Amino acid sequence: MVLSLFIGKFTISQDDIIQMVIFNLMGAETSHPSVYKTVVFEVRLPRVLLGMLAGASLSVSGAAFQAIFRNPLVSPYILGLSSGAAFGAALSIALAPQFPVQLSALFFSLLAVGFAYYIATSRGSTPVISLLLAGVIVSAVFDSLLSIIQMAVNERALQSIVYWLMGSLATASWSKIHSTLPLALAGCAVIFLLRWRLNVLALGDEEARSVGMNPELYKAVFVVAASLAASSVVSVVGIIGFVGLVIPHMMRMIFGPDHTHLIPLCITFGAAFMVLVDDIARSGMGFEVPVGVITTLIGAPFFAYLLRSTRSGGWE
C-alpha cells in the first residue's frame, strides 16, 4: 500500500509524498501545491484502498467457495455472480441510466446467486453437484441477456459496457469505498469468524453431520457471505478474473489447507496481489491497461497448471 502511493504517471518526489502523508495524519496543513494533495489523497490513495478491498474480498470468497465445493478450481463467480453483475451493469449503462451502475450490478449479482441456490435446493438439501449445475444454468441465461443488450445498444454504450467487463480501478473514489466497505466487510467478517467450520465442510456433508454440524445451514451462510463480499466489489470495479481462484489455492499450497490460517492469509495476500497487479496495469505501459486483463494473463496459465496437476479437478 505504501509503495503504491509513490507509483503513478504524475511525478511527485518521495519526500513530498512522505511529508504530505505525515502532515495529513497529524492534521496539519502543508505548503505543497494543491494538485499534489489531489493526486495523492483523491486519486492514488482511494485506488490503492479499493484495490486492497477488492483483492481481499475476492480471495476470501474464493477460499470459501472452494471449501464448499471441495474443489480448488472453483472461483467466486461459480454461481453466476459475474454474469448477473455484468447484465445489471449493462442494463444500467444502456437502457436505464437513471439507476446507478453499482446498485444495478449488485442487485442482479445477488439475484443470480439466489436464483442458482433456489434451483439447486430440493427437499431441504443442496447437493454440491446441483449447485454447480445451477450456477452454469444461471450464468448461461444472464450471458445471453447480456449479449442481447450488447447487440441492441449504440457504439458508445457498447464501449462502456466492454470496458466495465474488463474490470478496472481507474474510477476509484472515496464515495465508492464508503458504499462498498460495509457489505464487503460484513461478508468477510462472517467468513473470518466462522472459518474453522470450513474445515469441516471441506470434508463433505456426511462427515459434517457425523460431528454434529448442520452442513446445509453453514453452506447457506457461507454462500451468502461470500457472495455479498464478492458482489459488493464486483459492482464497483467490474469483473476481475482469477483472483479468487489463484490466491486461495496458492496460499493452500504454501501454508496448508487449515482455514483458520488460510482465510487471514487470503485477506492479506489477496489485497497485496491486487495492489501489485494494479501498479503494473497503470504504470507498466504507456497507457493504462484494465486490471482485469492483467489478472487474467497471470491467472490463466496458473489455471492450466491446476488442471494438469490436480487429479480429476478434485480436492486432493
C-alpha positions as CSV (number, residue, x, y, z in Angstrom):
1,M,0.0,0.0,0.0
2,V,2.7,2.5,1.0
3,L,4.9,1.7,-2.0
4,S,1.9,2.1,-4.4
5,L,1.5,5.7,-3.3
6,F,4.8,6.5,-5.0
7,I,3.8,5.0,-8.3
8,G,2.0,7.0,-11.0
9,K,2.4,9.0,-14.2
10,F,2.2,12.3,-12.3
11,T,5.7,12.9,-10.9
12,I,5.9,13.7,-7.2
13,S,9.0,13.3,-5.2
14,Q,9.2,10.7,-2.5
15,D,10.0,13.3,0.1
16,D,6.9,15.4,-0.8
17,I,4.6,12.4,-0.6
18,I,6.1,11.3,2.8
19,Q,5.7,14.9,4.2
20,M,2.1,15.2,2.9
21,V,1.2,11.8,4.5
22,I,2.8,12.6,7.8
23,F,1.2,16.1,8.0
24,N,-2.1,14.7,7.0
25,L,-2.0,12.1,9.7
26,M,-1.1,14.9,12.2
27,G,-4.0,17.1,11.0
28,A,-1.6,19.9,10.0
29,E,-1.6,22.0,6.8
30,T,1.2,21.7,4.3
31,S,2.7,24.2,1.8
32,H,2.6,21.6,-1.1
33,P,0.7,22.5,-4.3
34,S,-3.0,21.5,-4.1
35,V,-2.5,19.3,-7.2
36,Y,-0.1,17.2,-5.2
37,K,-2.6,16.7,-2.5
38,T,-5.3,15.8,-5.0
39,V,-3.2,13.2,-6.8
40,V,-2.1,11.5,-3.5
41,F,-5.2,11.7,-1.4
42,E,-8.0,11.8,-4.0
43,V,-6.6,9.6,-6.8
44,R,-3.9,7.2,-5.6
45,L,-4.9,6.5,-2.0
46,P,-8.6,5.7,-2.9
47,R,-7.4,3.5,-5.7
48,V,-5.0,1.6,-3.5
49,L,-7.6,1.1,-0.8
50,L,-10.2,-0.1,-3.2
51,G,-7.8,-2.5,-4.8
52,M,-6.9,-3.9,-1.4
53,L,-10.6,-4.3,-0.5
54,A,-11.3,-6.0,-3.9
55,G,-8.4,-8.3,-3.7
56,A,-9.2,-9.4,-0.1
57,S,-12.9,-9.9,-0.7
58,L,-12.5,-11.9,-3.9
59,S,-9.7,-14.1,-2.3
60,V,-11.7,-14.8,0.8
61,S,-14.9,-15.5,-1.3
62,G,-12.9,-17.9,-3.5
63,A,-11.5,-19.8,-0.4
64,A,-15.0,-20.2,1.0
65,F,-16.5,-21.5,-2.3
66,Q,-13.5,-23.8,-2.8
67,A,-14.2,-25.3,0.6
68,I,-17.9,-25.7,0.0
69,F,-17.4,-27.3,-3.4
70,R,-14.3,-29.2,-2.2
71,N,-12.6,-28.2,-5.4
72,P,-9.6,-25.9,-5.9
73,L,-10.7,-24.9,-9.4
74,V,-13.8,-23.0,-8.1
75,S,-14.0,-19.2,-8.1
76,P,-16.4,-16.7,-6.5
77,Y,-18.2,-16.5,-9.9
78,I,-19.2,-20.2,-9.9
79,L,-22.9,-19.4,-9.1
80,G,-23.4,-16.8,-11.8
81,L,-22.4,-13.8,-9.8
82,S,-20.2,-12.2,-12.5
83,S,-22.8,-12.9,-15.2
84,G,-25.6,-11.3,-13.1
85,A,-23.4,-8.3,-12.3
86,A,-22.4,-7.8,-16.0
87,F,-26.1,-7.9,-17.0
88,G,-27.0,-5.4,-14.3
89,A,-24.2,-3.0,-15.3
90,A,-25.1,-3.3,-19.0
91,L,-28.8,-2.7,-18.2
92,S,-27.9,0.5,-16.3
93,I,-25.4,1.8,-18.8
94,A,-27.5,1.1,-21.9
95,L,-31.2,1.1,-21.0
96,A,-31.7,2.6,-17.6
97,P,-29.1,5.3,-16.9
98,Q,-31.3,6.7,-14.1
99,F,-30.3,3.7,-12.0
100,P,-26.7,3.7,-10.7
101,V,-24.4,1.1,-12.3
102,Q,-23.1,-0.1,-8.9
103,L,-26.6,-0.6,-7.5
104,S,-27.9,-2.4,-10.6
105,A,-24.8,-4.7,-10.8
106,L,-25.0,-5.5,-7.1
107,F,-28.7,-6.3,-7.3
108,F,-28.5,-8.6,-10.3
109,S,-25.3,-10.4,-9.0
110,L,-27.1,-11.3,-5.8
111,L,-30.2,-12.2,-7.7
112,A,-28.2,-14.6,-9.9
113,V,-26.7,-16.3,-6.8
114,G,-30.0,-16.5,-5.1
115,F,-31.7,-18.0,-8.2
116,A,-28.9,-20.6,-8.5
117,Y,-29.2,-21.6,-4.9
118,Y,-33.0,-21.8,-5.2
119,I,-32.7,-24.1,-8.3
120,A,-30.2,-26.4,-6.6
121,T,-32.2,-26.7,-3.3
122,S,-34.6,-29.6,-3.1
123,R,-36.3,-31.1,-0.1
124,G,-34.2,-29.1,2.3
125,S,-30.9,-30.3,0.8
126,T,-28.5,-28.5,-1.6
127,P,-26.1,-31.0,-3.2
128,V,-22.8,-29.6,-4.4
129,I,-23.3,-31.0,-7.9
130,S,-26.8,-29.5,-8.2
131,L,-25.4,-26.1,-7.0
132,L,-22.6,-26.3,-9.6
133,L,-25.1,-27.1,-12.4
134,A,-27.5,-24.4,-11.3
135,G,-24.6,-21.9,-11.5
136,V,-23.9,-23.0,-15.0
137,I,-27.6,-22.5,-16.0
138,V,-27.9,-19.1,-14.4
139,S,-24.6,-17.9,-15.9
140,A,-25.8,-19.0,-19.4
141,V,-29.1,-17.2,-19.0
142,F,-27.5,-13.9,-17.9
143,D,-24.8,-14.2,-20.5
144,S,-27.5,-14.5,-23.2
145,L,-29.3,-11.5,-21.9
146,L,-26.1,-9.5,-21.8
147,S,-25.5,-10.4,-25.5
148,I,-28.9,-9.1,-26.4
149,I,-28.2,-5.8,-24.8
150,Q,-24.8,-5.6,-26.5
151,M,-26.4,-6.2,-29.9
152,A,-29.1,-3.5,-29.3
153,V,-27.1,-0.6,-28.0
154,N,-25.1,2.1,-29.7
155,E,-21.3,2.1,-30.1
156,R,-20.7,4.5,-27.1
157,A,-22.7,2.4,-24.7
158,L,-21.2,-0.8,-26.0
159,Q,-17.7,0.6,-25.4
160,S,-18.7,1.5,-21.8
161,I,-20.1,-2.0,-21.2
162,V,-17.0,-3.7,-22.6
163,Y,-14.7,-1.5,-20.5
164,W,-16.7,-2.3,-17.4
165,L,-16.5,-6.1,-18.2
166,M,-12.7,-5.9,-18.3
167,G,-12.5,-4.7,-14.7
168,S,-10.7,-1.6,-13.6
169,L,-9.8,0.5,-10.6
170,A,-9.4,3.7,-12.6
171,T,-12.7,5.2,-11.4
172,A,-11.9,4.6,-7.7
173,S,-13.1,7.3,-5.3
174,W,-13.9,7.7,-1.6
175,S,-17.6,7.5,-2.3
176,K,-17.2,4.1,-3.9
177,I,-15.1,2.9,-1.0
178,H,-17.8,4.1,1.5
179,S,-20.6,2.4,-0.4
180,T,-18.6,-0.9,-0.8
181,L,-16.9,-1.2,2.5
182,P,-19.9,-2.2,4.7
183,L,-21.1,-5.1,2.6
184,A,-17.6,-6.4,1.8
185,L,-16.6,-6.1,5.4
186,A,-19.7,-7.9,6.6
187,G,-19.2,-10.8,4.2
188,C,-15.5,-11.2,5.0
189,A,-16.2,-10.9,8.8
190,V,-18.7,-13.7,8.8
191,I,-16.3,-16.0,6.9
192,F,-13.4,-15.0,9.2
193,L,-15.3,-15.6,12.4
194,L,-16.7,-19.0,11.2
195,R,-13.6,-20.0,9.2
196,W,-12.9,-23.1,11.3
197,R,-16.3,-24.6,10.1
198,L,-15.0,-24.5,6.6
199,N,-12.5,-27.2,7.6
200,V,-15.5,-29.5,8.5
201,L,-17.5,-28.6,5.3
202,A,-14.4,-29.4,3.2
203,L,-14.6,-33.0,4.5
204,G,-18.1,-33.5,3.0
205,D,-21.7,-33.4,4.2
206,E,-21.7,-36.9,5.8
207,E,-18.5,-36.1,7.8
208,A,-20.0,-32.7,8.9
209,R,-23.2,-34.4,10.1
210,S,-21.2,-37.0,12.0
211,V,-19.6,-34.3,14.2
212,G,-23.0,-32.6,14.8
213,M,-22.8,-29.8,12.4
214,N,-25.7,-28.9,10.0
215,P,-23.9,-28.6,6.6
216,E,-26.9,-27.2,4.8
217,L,-27.2,-24.3,7.3
218,Y,-23.5,-23.4,7.1
219,K,-23.4,-23.9,3.4
220,A,-26.1,-21.3,3.0
221,V,-24.4,-18.9,5.5
222,F,-21.0,-19.1,3.6
223,V,-22.7,-18.8,0.2
224,V,-24.5,-15.6,1.3
225,A,-21.4,-14.1,3.0
226,A,-19.0,-15.0,0.1
227,S,-21.5,-13.7,-2.5
228,L,-22.1,-10.5,-0.5
229,A,-18.4,-9.8,-0.3
230,A,-17.6,-10.6,-3.9
231,S,-20.7,-8.9,-5.4
232,S,-20.1,-5.6,-3.5
233,V,-16.6,-5.2,-5.0
234,V,-17.6,-6.5,-8.5
235,S,-20.4,-4.0,-8.7
236,V,-17.8,-1.2,-8.3
237,V,-14.6,-2.5,-10.1
238,G,-16.2,-4.8,-12.7
239,I,-15.3,-8.4,-13.3
240,I,-11.7,-9.1,-12.2
241,G,-11.0,-12.7,-13.0
242,F,-8.8,-15.4,-11.4
243,V,-8.0,-13.5,-8.2
244,G,-10.5,-15.7,-6.2
245,L,-9.0,-18.8,-7.9
246,V,-5.3,-18.1,-7.8
247,I,-4.7,-16.6,-4.3
248,P,-6.6,-19.2,-2.2
249,H,-5.0,-22.2,-4.0
250,M,-1.6,-20.6,-3.8
251,M,-1.9,-20.0,-0.1
252,R,-3.2,-23.6,0.4
253,M,-0.2,-25.0,-1.4
254,I,2.3,-22.9,0.6
255,F,0.8,-22.8,4.1
256,G,-1.6,-25.8,4.1
257,P,-5.4,-26.3,4.0
258,D,-6.3,-25.2,7.5
259,H,-8.9,-22.4,7.0
260,T,-8.2,-20.9,10.4
261,H,-4.9,-19.7,8.9
262,L,-5.9,-19.8,5.2
263,I,-8.6,-17.1,5.5
264,P,-6.4,-14.4,7.1
265,L,-3.7,-15.2,4.6
266,C,-6.1,-14.8,1.7
267,I,-7.1,-11.4,3.1
268,T,-3.5,-10.1,3.3
269,F,-2.1,-11.8,0.2
270,G,-5.2,-11.1,-1.9
271,A,-5.0,-7.4,-1.0
272,A,-1.3,-7.2,-1.8
273,F,-1.7,-9.1,-5.0
274,M,-4.4,-6.8,-6.3
275,V,-2.4,-3.7,-5.5
276,L,0.7,-5.1,-7.2
277,V,-1.2,-6.0,-10.3
278,D,-2.9,-2.6,-10.4
279,D,0.6,-0.9,-10.1
280,I,1.6,-2.9,-13.2
281,A,-1.6,-2.0,-15.0
282,R,-1.3,1.7,-14.5
283,S,2.4,2.2,-14.9
284,G,3.8,-0.8,-16.7
285,M,3.0,0.6,-20.2
286,G,2.5,3.9,-21.9
287,F,-1.3,3.6,-21.4
288,E,-3.4,2.1,-18.6
289,V,-4.5,-1.5,-19.0
290,P,-7.6,-2.7,-17.2
291,V,-6.5,-4.6,-14.1
292,G,-8.8,-7.5,-15.0
293,V,-6.8,-8.1,-18.2
294,I,-3.5,-8.4,-16.2
295,T,-5.1,-10.8,-13.6
296,T,-6.4,-13.0,-16.4
297,L,-3.0,-13.1,-18.1
298,I,-1.5,-14.2,-14.8
299,G,-4.3,-16.5,-13.7
300,A,-5.0,-18.3,-17.0
301,P,-1.6,-20.1,-17.1
302,F,-2.0,-20.9,-13.4
303,F,-5.4,-22.3,-14.0
304,A,-4.0,-24.5,-16.8
305,Y,-1.3,-25.7,-14.3
306,L,-4.0,-26.7,-11.8
307,L,-5.9,-28.6,-14.4
308,R,-2.9,-30.7,-15.2
309,S,-1.5,-31.1,-11.7
310,T,-4.8,-31.9,-9.9
311,R,-6.3,-35.3,-10.5
312,S,-9.8,-35.0,-12.0
313,G,-10.0,-31.5,-10.6
314,G,-10.6,-33.0,-7.1
315,W,-9.9,-31.8,-3.6
316,E,-6.6,-33.7,-3.1
